[in-house]
């Protein structure tokens, strides 16, 4: 059942969402996540009058456990490179960043580093003293500046259950920021899941022939996010497809169905070179600057978004 | 069909294995993997007369792609901590280590480091110079010593298809080492997979109701590994269960069925505290030294294995 314009998302959807949340194990707040978030936002909420905008970036893929004591799970591929890069550019543009990321995905300021940064960024001189290679120093400085300036808070998730609950908490906590809030939903969220109750308690045994699994659809949270959790926030979602033929059509559908301000359409093969920003009025291709070997598509993308976000704020003053 | 003692693994199994390999995409040797491996083993093969033993450690979980252009996959949970720790202790015990690991899992000499080693191991002094925190220096030194001594080669995999093909290449390449070779099979290998041909080419669409999947069993490679790929190597496999009631029984079955020299039985909840080494004659519990806060179960485990491997070599001189 589709929500009518501006109305609540409808009883069928609300039931679906309630059923995911009620079936999920309660969120473990081992690191005082809600309190750390509140302190961070309070800091910028005061500053918001002076113009500090806050973006929540979701990044990396969610997992769907197949067993309650999780040995096996279905994962959605996403390195988290896009979210990490965007975080750096948003901080450069003056935003504070709530970074809601999959554990193990790329973190801001680490993407330019080698795979084994500690081992490869450090070297021994002739006297066996350890030194830092120059190529790694810049990222470390920028990271420490962002942390020292209270411009970055990192909140990790693993499963779809954790992700959905944390997104709700973050979106609701950002509601008081009004139009100064932005949600940049780059995480690769699972479309299908196995409800907690119907999961095997123990590791599925392999001795008994083929394994048949039925997964059900994860209800889309975007409608309720827009209408209830954070109705004034500037909302950007992402659409990834491997089949370019259906990509723009699906991006456009998502834009209208979930009332996003923008949908960023990207194709798996070319996503590091080009994306297409879909709004109600336009389809804007964004390319990386090919004349620069180290350029990325996130820099012009974030520039465009920052510009559209300013317009969105100014049009409603 | 079970192989009779010492015979070939039987035509049914061979067919199953042939079907996995023929359905899989060919291994990409982008980094000259076979050549690097050959050079590494040649080095120690000469040394083998003088007593250099070589262990292949498999580590981390394999993935099973659900789509050919892989967005979603089933993953087997494994941090790779055990394999990485064992690699360090084997090198300390004088072995050369072939480390066949899942990309992104823990690497030797990195487990004692913080999650973001580069950012957290480096600090700025008052003049904004970067320094290395003392707590991180030891690991870096040991890593460089292992690399400089040609005692560690790292070979990364992601999917079950890559893992199985690489394991075959490594085991066959180690065959000339005879009893000086050891296979320490700690990777969490998927039990079920979707044959490449029956996979969706594009991303599975979520609009059309629940998702039904049929996965088939991955044929066990251990029999053919023992009888053909590397018949004299000392073989250790691992059995992980979440249900302690069936653990030892399943470990014992695996020992006999695949003619392992040892099966290390571990339960998900307690695997960092205790494992039980199952051989034909004994069941030996191995604990970490609880009087030492930084101790692990891998140190006494590797000590026991090194001892049993020596006995295995000496009994057949």
HADDOCK unambig.tbl for C-alpha pairs under 7 A between the chains (distance, minus, plus):
assign (segid A and resid 69 and name CA) (segid B and resid 242 and name CA) 6.98 0.50 0.50
assign (segid A and resid 71 and name CA) (segid B and resid 76 and name CA) 5.83 0.50 0.50
assign (segid A and resid 71 and name CA) (segid B and resid 77 and name CA) 4.98 0.50 0.50
assign (segid A and resid 72 and name CA) (segid B and resid 74 and name CA) 6.89 0.50 0.50
assign (segid A and resid 72 and name CA) (segid B and resid 75 and name CA) 5.69 0.50 0.50
assign (segid A and resid 72 and name CA) (segid B and resid 76 and name CA) 4.61 0.50 0.50
assign (segid A and resid 72 and name CA) (segid B and resid 77 and name CA) 5.86 0.50 0.50
assign (segid A and resid 73 and name CA) (segid B and resid 74 and name CA) 5.52 0.50 0.50
assign (segid A and resid 73 and name CA) (segid B and resid 75 and name CA) 5.40 0.50 0.50
assign (segid A and resid 73 and name CA) (segid B and resid 76 and name CA) 6.66 0.50 0.50
assign (segid A and resid 74 and name CA) (segid B and resid 72 and name CA) 6.89 0.50 0.50
assign (segid A and resid 74 and name CA) (segid B and resid 73 and name CA) 5.53 0.50 0.50
assign (segid A and resid 74 and name CA) (segid B and resid 74 and name CA) 4.10 0.50 0.50
assign (segid A and resid 74 and name CA) (segid B and resid 75 and name CA) 5.92 0.50 0.50
assign (segid A and resid 75 and name CA) (segid B and resid 72 and name CA) 5.68 0.50 0.50
assign (segid A and resid 75 and name CA) (segid B and resid 73 and name CA) 5.40 0.50 0.50
assign (segid A and resid 75 and name CA) (segid B and resid 74 and name CA) 5.92 0.50 0.50
assign (segid A and resid 75 and name CA) (segid B and resid 75 and name CA) 6.52 0.50 0.50
assign (segid A and resid 76 and name CA) (segid B and resid 71 and name CA) 5.81 0.50 0.50
assign (segid A and resid 76 and name CA) (segid B and resid 72 and name CA) 4.60 0.50 0.50
assign (segid A and resid 76 and name CA) (segid B and resid 73 and name CA) 6.67 0.50 0.50
assign (segid A and resid 77 and name CA) (segid B and resid 71 and name CA) 4.93 0.50 0.50
assign (segid A and resid 77 and name CA) (segid B and resid 72 and name CA) 5.81 0.50 0.50
assign (segid A and resid 117 and name CA) (segid B and resid 118 and name CA) 5.72 0.50 0.50
assign (segid A and resid 118 and name CA) (segid B and resid 117 and name CA) 5.75 0.50 0.50
assign (segid A and resid 118 and name CA) (segid B and resid 118 and name CA) 5.10 0.50 0.50
assign (segid A and resid 119 and name CA) (segid B and resid 140 and name CA) 5.90 0.50 0.50
assign (segid A and resid 140 and name CA) (segid B and resid 119 and name CA) 5.85 0.50 0.50
assign (segid A and resid 191 and name CA) (segid B and resid 206 and name CA) 6.03 0.50 0.50
assign (segid A and resid 202 and name CA) (segid B and resid 242 and name CA) 5.73 0.50 0.50
assign (segid A and resid 202 and name CA) (segid B and resid 243 and name CA) 6.39 0.50 0.50
assign (segid A and resid 203 and name CA) (segid B and resid 241 and name CA) 6.54 0.50 0.50
assign (segid A and resid 203 and name CA) (segid B and resid 242 and name CA) 6.07 0.50 0.50
assign (segid A and resid 206 and name CA) (segid B and resid 191 and name CA) 6.06 0.50 0.50
assign (segid A and resid 206 and name CA) (segid B and resid 217 and name CA) 6.95 0.50 0.50
assign (segid A and resid 209 and name CA) (segid B and resid 217 and name CA) 6.78 0.50 0.50
assign (segid A and resid 210 and name CA) (segid B and resid 214 and name CA) 6.70 0.50 0.50
assign (segid A and resid 210 and name CA) (segid B and resid 215 and name CA) 5.62 0.50 0.50
assign (segid A and resid 210 and name CA) (segid B and resid 216 and name CA) 4.54 0.50 0.50
assign (segid A and resid 210 and name CA) (segid B and resid 217 and name CA) 6.01 0.50 0.50
assign (segid A and resid 211 and name CA) (segid B and resid 214 and name CA) 5.70 0.50 0.50
assign (segid A and resid 211 and name CA) (segid B and resid 215 and name CA) 5.05 0.50 0.50
assign (segid A and resid 211 and name CA) (segid B and resid 216 and name CA) 6.36 0.50 0.50
assign (segid A and resid 212 and name CA) (segid B and resid 213 and name CA) 5.72 0.50 0.50
assign (segid A and resid 212 and name CA) (segid B and resid 214 and name CA) 4.63 0.50 0.50
assign (segid A and resid 212 and name CA) (segid B and resid 215 and name CA) 6.43 0.50 0.50
assign (segid A and resid 213 and name CA) (segid B and resid 212 and name CA) 5.73 0.50 0.50
assign (segid A and resid 213 and name CA) (segid B and resid 213 and name CA) 5.29 0.50 0.50
assign (segid A and resid 213 and name CA) (segid B and resid 214 and name CA) 6.59 0.50 0.50
assign (segid A and resid 214 and name CA) (segid B and resid 210 and name CA) 6.68 0.50 0.50
assign (segid A and resid 214 and name CA) (segid B and resid 211 and name CA) 5.67 0.50 0.50
assign (segid A and resid 214 and name CA) (segid B and resid 212 and name CA) 4.61 0.50 0.50
assign (segid A and resid 214 and name CA) (segid B and resid 213 and name CA) 6.58 0.50 0.50
assign (segid A and resid 215 and name CA) (segid B and resid 210 and name CA) 5.59 0.50 0.50
assign (segid A and resid 215 and name CA) (segid B and resid 211 and name CA) 5.02 0.50 0.50
assign (segid A and resid 215 and name CA) (segid B and resid 212 and name CA) 6.42 0.50 0.50
assign (segid A and resid 216 and name CA) (segid B and resid 210 and name CA) 4.49 0.50 0.50
assign (segid A and resid 216 and name CA) (segid B and resid 211 and name CA) 6.34 0.50 0.50
assign (segid A and resid 217 and name CA) (segid B and resid 206 and name CA) 6.93 0.50 0.50
assign (segid A and resid 217 and name CA) (segid B and resid 209 and name CA) 6.75 0.50 0.50
assign (segid A and resid 217 and name CA) (segid B and resid 210 and name CA) 5.99 0.50 0.50
assign (segid A and resid 241 and name CA) (segid B and resid 203 and name CA) 6.53 0.50 0.50
assign (segid A and resid 242 and name CA) (segid B and resid 202 and name CA) 5.70 0.50 0.50
assign (segid A and resid 242 and name CA) (segid B and resid 203 and name CA) 6.04 0.50 0.50
assign (segid A and resid 243 and name CA) (segid B and resid 202 and name CA) 6.39 0.50 0.50
